[in-house]
Amino acid sequence: MKLRRKFATVAVLAAVASVTPISPVSAGTSLGGGGASFLANMMEDCRSLYNGDSAANPNSDTVTYDGTAGSSNGKSRFKSGTYKFGGSESAYTAGDAPAGLVYVPLVGGSIAIGYRVDGLSPANAQVRLTGELVAKIFAGKITNWNDPAIAAVNKKTSIASKLTATTAGVTASVKKVGKKVNFTVTMNAAARAKFAKVKVAITRTALRSSPKIVLSSAPKATLTRSIAYAKDTFYTVKAGKTTIGILAVEKVQDGETITFPSLPIRVAYRSGGSGTTNNFALYLNKSFPSIWTKPTNDTFTTAFPGTVPGDGSFQAASGNQGVATYVQGNNGAITYAELSFLQDRGVKAAAIMNPGKRFVAPSPVTSAIWFEAAEVTAEGLVNQNYANTAADAYPINAISYGLSSTVNNADNTAVKGFFKYFLEHCGRTRAAGNGYTALQGAILAKALSQVTKISAG
């Protein structure tokens, strides 16, 4: 993945006048938005494409986005009129929202736990952390990488060979033939009726990697798929949200024994008001309330269960880009950040144990599986299910919202066009390549419905 372009793109483009114009040409509307840094990499791609797409943007509107501000500033500056649209992963507090507010879910993504630990053995191993360990590390209760509790979950594990599984009238089987792995999924009539509106999916997960979808199909009496064989790989078969089984053509190594150096942990957290912080702290509070005892907040120091240590073991940095860069440059560091910011800097991300007791790496696929269990409210906000036991779901995620208004004016009408383009075109085709999760299902349907409210009066 290429390094991102500039995050702050709020300068208004200078108009170049023609010497002898043939006819008046509209300069379009300048749409200066800003807020969430979580959203910045995706927004930079989508706004650039939209600005240059004469078919989707016939009025030549110019979208810019200040992705260094953070969600709290996105909300306040949209409310004050500084931004014509906002970006945030958190909602306004009760009574603070501007009149006519419209929340539009735009894109999802993993909040990855990025780390730098020089001296791991093996050096390329992927660190595993339970959610409880994450809670304790970010609460300052675990302070060294060679803590016995971290070592205990980073032991070699395996999955036994399993060639067939049957659940709810669906039978999945796998067989290795030469250098191929062949799948067959059969569904009886009752199963086809039960799962008629969902997909049958198979994901493959290899050691040190994230799941990848190898089959996604409407239900049929018989489905087949053949893929290349890979060592230490297992396959999760699902019908909608129902896990049919986890298959493996042979005993699969599913984890590694890692030797950790004696190295102080240095926690990097967001310095400003942050939707990433809000979602991360919400996960910790909902999942481990005895450790993270306070309700969530955009500000890390406010959400923190106590007083943030002042001994140098905790370091504040600005934006997702700031914390990711800090980890890149500091041995022993750990942070929480949107996945693409870590990928851009070559920072490794930990596999996290989900409520189904599986260690899962962050990715667009595993984030999408997590959101399958979420619910969307009437006002367009997504409530995550922190008890989601899907085997291949990554448990720490966020939804980025665009903020707009029902007020009928030219600016909001232009924002409406851009948000529609973002959801229907850019998000669907560009999200995964940028490290994000495109919205789908009920969340996407609600997002598109929310767009219709913008500038509707």
N, C-alpha and C positions, 0 to 999 in steps of 0.2 A: 504494500500500500504506500502510495506516495505521501510525502509530508504535506500537511495541509497548507492551503493558502492563508493569507492574513485573516484573523478573526474579526478585527474591527474594520468594518467596511462602510462607515457611516458618512464619509465625506460625499457631498453632492457632486455629481459629475458636471463638469463645465460644458455648457452648450456651445457647439461650434456652428456659427451662423453661415449660411450660404451667401455668396456675393449677390447673385440674382436668382432668388427662389422662383420656381415656376408656379408654385401654389403654396398656400399656408400648410405647414405640417405640424401636427400636435406633438408637443414634447413629452406628452404622457404625464403621469403622476409620479412624483418622487415619494417612495414609501420607505421611510426610515424606521426600522424596527430594532428591537434589541432585548437583551435579558439573558436567559439561560446559556451558560457555556456548554452544558451537556449537549445542547442542540446545535452548537455552532458549526461543527464539521459537516453535518447533514444540511444545515441551512445554507452554508456557503456554496455547496454543490447545487442545491435546488434553485437558489435565487440567481445564480450565474446562468444556469440553463434557461430559466424563465425570462431573464432579461434579454436573452438572445433568440428567443423563440417567437417569431412574428405571427405564427399561426395561433399559438396559445395566448400570446400577449399582443393583440393587434393594436392596442393603444400606446405601445412602447413605454409602458410603466417601468420605472427603475426601482428595484427592490434592493435595499441595503440592510445589513444586520450587524449590530454591535454585540458580538458574542463574548465580550470580556466583562460585561456588567454583572451577570449573575441574576438568578430568578427574582430575588427581592427587589433589585433595581428595575428588573423588567416589569414587575407589577406596579411599582410606584411611578415609574416614568411613563408607563402607558396610561395610568390613571391621571397623571398631570398633563398629558398631551405632548410630552417630549417625544415619545415614540408613537408612531401611527399604528403599530401593532406590537404586542409583547410576546415574549417567550418565557415559559416557566414550567417547572416540574412540580410545583406546589400551588395550592389554591390560596386565594385571599383569605385572611382571617375574617370571622363573622363580623359583618357590619362595615367592612373596609372596602368591599368591591365597588367599582364605579357603576353607576346606573347603566342598564342596557348591556352589561357584560355578556360576552359569548365565549365560553371555553371550547376550543376545537382540538381534540387529540390529534397530533400530527405524526408522531413516530415514537417507537419504543426503543429500549435498549438495555443492555446489561450494565449494572454498576459493578465493575470488576475490581477485585482486590489485587492491586499491583504491588510487586515486591522486587527488591534487589538484595540477594544474599550471595555474595562472593564466597566461594569455598564449599559450596554444596557438593556432596558426593552421592550419586553421580551428578556431574555438573549440569546436565541438560534435563534433569528430572523436574517434573511439575509438582510443586508443593500442594499438599492437600490440607484443608482446614475445615473443621466443623464450624457450624454457625456459632456455637458457644465459644469456640476459640477466637473467632473474629470479634465477638462481643467483648471478651476479656482483653484482647490485645488493644482494641480501640478505647477501652475503659481504663487502660494503664495497669491492668491486673497481671498481665504476662509481659515481661520486659526483656527477655532474651530469646534468641532464635533456637538455642539448644534446650529450651524448657522441655521437661519430660512429657508434658501433655501434647506438645507439638510433635515430638518424636513418636509418640504412641500411635498417632493416626497416619503417620508416614511410614508404614510397613508394607512389605510385599504382600499383595493379595491376588486372588485369582477367582475366576468364574468357571464352574464346571461345564463340560460339554453338555449341550442340550439341543437336540435336533428337532423337537416338536413341542408345541404348546397349544392348548385348547381352552378358550374362554368364551362364554356367551354365544355359542354356536359358530365361532370362528376358529379354524385350525390353521396354524402356521407351521411350516416345516422348512428346514434348510439342509442342503447337502453339498459337500465339496466334491467337484468333479474336475480333476486335473488342476488347472490354474483358475478355475471359476468357482463361484459360490452361487448355487441356484436356490431360489425361494419359490414356494408354492403356498398360496393362501386360499383356503376354501371357506365359503360361507353358506350356511343353510338358509332356507327361505325366511325363517324367523329373524336370523341375524341380518339379512339384507334389508328387511323391513325396519328393524330396530335402528340400523346405522345408515339408512337411506340418505340422510342429509349431511353426512360427514365423510371424511376421507379415511381410507385405509392407508397407513403410512408405515414405512420401515426406515429406521435410522441406523447407521453404522457408527460405532465408536471404537477408535483405535487408541492404544496406549499413548499418552501425552497429547491427545487431540480432542477436539470437540465433535459432538455428533454431526453427521451429515445425512441428509435425506437421500435415500436411494430408491424409494418408491412412494408415490402419493397418487392415489387413484380412487375413483368412485367405487362403491361396493359392487362386486360381481360374484357370480357363483365360484369362479376360479380366477385367481390372479397369479401371474408368474413374473419373475424378474431374475436376471443373471448379471452378476458383477464380478470384477476381478477379486481374487483371493488376496487377503492381507493377513499377516500374522498378528496375534494378540488383538483381535477385533471381535466385538460382540454386536448383536443386532437386536434392537427393540422394536417389537411389532405392536401397533396400536390401531384401534378402530375408533376414530374420534378421540375422546378422552380416556377410553378404556384400554388398558394395557393387556394385550393378549399374552405376551410372554417375552422373555429375554432369551435369545437363542445364541448358540456358539457351536461351530463345527468341531472344536477341540477345546481342551483346557486353555483358558485365556488369562494371561497376566494382566491384571487390572489396576495395579498400583506398585509402587517401588519402595524399597527400604532406603530412606535418605538419611545420611549423616549430616547433621547441622553443625556449623562452627559456633563457638562461644562468641556471640555478637549481639550487642545491645540493639533492641528494636527501636526504630525512630519513626514515629507516626506523623505522617503529613496529612493535615486536614485543611478544609476550605476556610479562608479568612473572612469572607463576606457572607451575606445572606444567599443561601444556595439551595436550589431545589434538589440537587444531587444529595446534599447533606440531609435535607428533609426526608427523602425517600430511604436513604441509608439508615438514619436514626429511627425511622418508623419501622423498618424491618427488624432492627435490633430490639426495639421496645416491644413490638408485638410478639416476637419469637422468644426473647430472653428477658422478660420484664424484671426478673430478680437481679439482673446485672445492669441493664439499661432501664432505669427506674422512672425516668421522666418522659412526658409526652414529647412527640417529635417537634422540631423547630427548624427553621431555615438556617439558624446559626449554631454551629457545632458547639461552641462554648456554653450555650444555653441548654442544648440537648444533652450535653455530657453529664454523666451521673456523678456529680461532685464538682471539683475544681480541676481544670486542666493542669497537669504538672508543669512547673516552671523550671525544671532542671535541664531543659534542652532535649528531652526525649520526645516532645511534641513540637511540631513546627507548622505554622500556618503558611499557606501559599494561596495565591489568587487564581481562581478558576480551575476548571478541569485541567487546563494546560499547565497551570502552575504546579499543582500537586504531582502530576505525571512527570514533569521535568525534574522536580525535586527528587523523586525516587530514582529516575534515570541517573542522576549524578551523585547519589549518596548510598553507600553500602550499608545494609541493615534497614533501609527505609521500607515503609509499607504505606499504602494509601487506598482510597476508594475513588474510582473515576469511571466515566463512560469509556467503554472498551476501546474505541478507536484512538483515543488520546494515548493510551498505553501502547497500542500496536504501532503507532507512528514513531514512537521513541524506542522501540525494541524492548519494552518493559514486560516481563512475564506476568501472567495472571494466574492466581491460584484456582484450583478446583475446589468447590465448596459443597459440603454435604447438604442435601436438600431434605425436606420432611419425609421423603420416601427412603431415606438412609442411603442414598447413592451420592457419590462424589461426581459433580458435573462442572465442566468448564464453561465459562461465559462465551456466548456466541449468538448470532442472530437467530439460529435455530432453537437453541435451548431457552432463550428469552421468549420466543414466540410460544413455545410449549407452556411456559409458565403463565403467560397471559391468557391462555385458553380457559383457565379457571377463574379469571377475574370477572367482575361485574361492572357495568357502566351505569352511572346515575342519570337521572333525567336532565341534569344540567351539563352532562358530558364528562364528568370526572370518573376516573377508573379506580375502583377499589380492588386491590390485589387480595388474593386468598393466600395468606401466609401459612396455611395448613395443606397446601397443594402437594399431594404425594406422587405426582407423575414422575416416573422413574428417570426421565431424561430432561427434567425441567431445572433450569438454573434459578436459584431462589432470590437473588438480589437485583431488582430491576426498577426502571422508572419509565413513565410516559411523559413526553414533552407536549405541552399544550401551546397552541397559538392563542393569543388574547386579542379579541376584537369586540365590536359593538353592534347593537341593533340599529343605532342611529343611521338614518338614511342620508349619506353624503358621498361625494366623489371619492374621498380617501378610502372609506370603508368598502365601497363597491370595488375599488381596485384591490384591496386586501382580500376580499371575497374571491376574486379571480385567482389570486396567487395561492391562497390556501387550497382551493379546489384543484389547481394544477399540482400542488405539492402532494395531495392525497391520491389523486387519480393517476398521475403519471410519474413524477419524480420518486415518491416514496416506494411505489411498487417496483420500479426498475432499478433504483439506485441505493436503497437502504442497506441491503445485505453487503454490497460491495464496499460500503462506507463503514461497516461495523455496527449498523443499527438494525432494528427489527421493524419491518413494514407492518402496519396495522392490518388486521383481517377480521372477518366474522362480525360479531355484534359491535365490537369497538369501532371498526371501520364504518359500519353502517351508521352508527350514532355520530361519528365524526362528520360524515357527509351531510347528515341531517342538521348538525350544528352550523355547518357552512351556509345553509339556506337561510339561517336567521340573521346573518350578517347584513347590515344595511337594509334590512327589511322594514324598518320603521316600527 
